[in-house]
Every structure is written in structure tokens, then in C-alpha cells.
Amino acid sequence: MERKFGLIGKNITYSKSKWIFDSRFGVRKDLSYTIYDINSLDKDFLLSMDGFNVTTPYKVEIIQYLDDIDPLAKEIGAVNCVLNKDGKLIGYNTDYIGFDSLLRADAKNILLLGNGGVSNMIRYYCKKNNIGLTIVGRKDSKGYKDITYEELENYSDYDYIINATKYGILPPIDYKKVNPDSKIVDLSYVDGEEYTTFIKEFLKNGHDEELVEDGFGMLVRQAFESYKIWRLNGISYKSSKY
């Protein structure tokens, strides 16, 4: 019997999650991973899969459809991995480990652009690891924010500037004011191109290529953690490449 896995989100046809799944487990008749670009959540549809990843804009909304939630995901308030165990949906957050792989050990102060679902995890991570964090959001955004883009004036105190806005959206900041020693991270990535539009803006203004990184590495790391959860609940070790 085929076991079904996938990624749910909105406007996510660009995602490399299927490629990662296939490269780890191989193309197998008993396993499938599908990208589901959906406009709303439906419990029956979710139960039709053995497990799935969750991305924008459903990382918070998905919680109301779960039967149980891992303590870490509950504290964070966001879920990006779900296991269907005997008809019960259990939520996890593997973004936490993925995000940890992006940061240097000496990270001190982060400027986060965007306050969607992933910002809950970053906020929790920074609190747990004693890292300063300023979250910037639009005036009309519903998520937690410290300041709006209109109020953002100081760029010099941050050793990390991280873009967590929706894929394809360029944050309205002054790219010329950023500290040249700041590490620039875009949690998005672009298939087939070396740099995202966000990163290109910094390079255009003289930022060092050694100090920029997109979110592909984080995607791979959180995917591995998701696979561990699913694998320990029924995916065979022997037939897996992972």
C-alpha cells in the first residue's frame, strides 16, 4: 500500500521539498511526496496523508486541526510537520532545528523582516538562546511585531538581518544603511538562480558574498528532521537512502 506524504501551503509551486524527499528516499512505488498548493485546510484531506509538511500561510492555522501537539511546537505556537498516527494528527516543529543550522555560535542580535508563522519559532528560539531580536511588520499585519517598516531607522546594531516575508516580496527597507558586517539571510530561495531578489539588493549595494545565505540549507535540515519523525513511525530504514 502506498504511503502518502506532502507539503501543504499557498503559492508554493516553486518548492524543492519534493526533490529533497525523492533524493533522500528514492523514487519508490510505496512512497509518494506531493506539493499541494491549496486555498484552505480540510481535515478529511489532511487525514488522507500519512504525514505532511506545512508552510506559509498555514503554520499557525493548522494547529486547530490537530489531535495532539509536541511540547516544543506548542510552546512555539507554530507547526511545520504533521504525522498521521492511527488516524490522529500530531504536530511538530522541525523549523527550530533548521533555523539553528543557519546561525553562527556567536549570534547576538537579529533584525527579522516579516512576522508570519515562522516568526513565532524565531522569537521562541531567540528567547531560549539569549539572542536579541527585533521583529518588523507591516502596519496592518496581525502577527506580533516590535516595530513597523515605517519606524525602522537603525540598521547598525544587528549582526543578522533575516528576511521572513512571503516568497517574492521585497521588504521596504533601506538596503544602503545596513551594516556591511551583518550576515544576510533570506529564508526563501529561488530554484535555478544563485540569489534571491532580497540578497541581490544587498550585493548590488556592495555587501560581501561571503555574508549572504538563502533558506535552502534550512529547508533541507528541517526536512531531515521531519523524515525522522515519519520514518520512526513506519518508513523502512532498509529501503531508505537516508
C-alpha positions, -999 to 999 in steps of 0.1 A, spaced: 0 0 0 13 34 -10 21 58 19 14 94 10 33 125 22 34 160 10 38 198 16 7 220 21 8 257 16 -3 285 -7 16 298 -38 43 271 -33 48 256 -68 85 267 -66 91 244 -36 120 219 -37 106 198 -9 96 170 -33 131 169 -48 145 166 -13 121 138 -4 129 119 -36 166 124 -32 165 110 4 141 81 -1 144 75 -38 115 73 -62 96 43 -48 62 28 -56 53 25 -19 60 62 -11 50 95 -26 56 131 -18 34 158 -35 33 196 -34 -3 207 -25 -10 243 -33 -43 248 -15 -65 278 -6 -79 263 26 -75 235 51 -98 205 53 -95 178 80 -105 149 57 -79 159 31 -52 161 59 -62 127 71 -57 113 36 -19 116 41 4 96 63 24 128 71 30 163 57 50 195 60 33 228 65 44 262 51 30 297 45 3 306 54 -8 276 75 18 271 102 -4 286 129 -39 278 114 -30 241 112 -30 238 150 -68 238 153 -70 207 130 -46 186 152 -54 159 177 -21 164 196 9 186 195 45 181 205 56 203 236 81 223 216 57 231 188 31 240 214 55 265 231 65 280 198 28 283 186 35 270 151 37 237 133 55 227 101 54 189 103 25 166 109 23 129 115 -9 109 109 -6 82 136 -36 58 135 -60 85 123 -47 111 148 -28 142 135 2 151 157 20 184 151 57 191 154 81 220 147 113 210 129 119 246 117 136 251 151 165 228 143 167 240 107 170 276 119 197 267 144 218 254 115 218 289 99 233 308 128 269 312 139 275 303 176 282 340 184 249 354 170 239 383 193 212 405 177 188 397 149 166 420 128 137 399 115 118 413 85 83 398 85 60 385 113 42 355 98 42 319 112 79 313 111 85 344 133 69 326 162 96 300 160 124 326 157 110 346 186 110 314 207 145 304 196 160 338 204 144 338 238 158 304 246 192 312 234 195 348 248 197 364 214 184 399 209 155 401 184 136 430 167 106 419 146 94 443 118 59 440 103 35 460 82 12 484 99 -19 463 92 -3 429 99 -19 407 126 12 389 139 34 401 168 58 429 158 81 453 177 81 480 151 67 487 116 88 493 85 80 530 87 95 530 122 127 511 112 156 536 112 185 518 130 203 491 110 237 491 126 232 471 158 223 438 141 248 410 133 219 392 114 193 406 91 168 379 82 140 381 56 109 361 66 84 378 43 63 358 18 81 344 -12 87 370 -39 80 401 -16 109 425 -13 108 442 22 107 480 20 139 488 38 169 510 31 195 485 18 222 511 18 221 516 55 228 480 66 260 473 85 284 458 60 294 432 86 259 419 91 251 384 79 222 385 55 198 355 54 167 351 32 145 322 44 132 319 8 153 305 -21 150 306 -58 151 275 -80 176 277 -108 191 310 -96 221 317 -73 205 345 -54 170 357 -43 159 392 -52 164 402 -15 200 390 -15 207 407 -48 197 441 -34 225 437 -8 251 426 -33 241 455 -55 249 478 -26 284 463 -20 276 435 6 302 407 7 291 375 -10 305 355 20 279 371 42 247 361 24 227 329 25 193 318 14 169 294 31 177 262 11 200 248 38 173 254 65 148 237 43 170 206 39 177 204 76 141 207 88 131 182 61 156 156 75 140 161 110 105 156 95 117 124 78 130 111 111 95 116 127 78 98 98 104 71 95 103 61 131 66 56 126 66 32 97 90 42 69 115 13 65 152 20 74 165 -5 49 148 8 18 156 44 26 187 63 13 187 85 45 
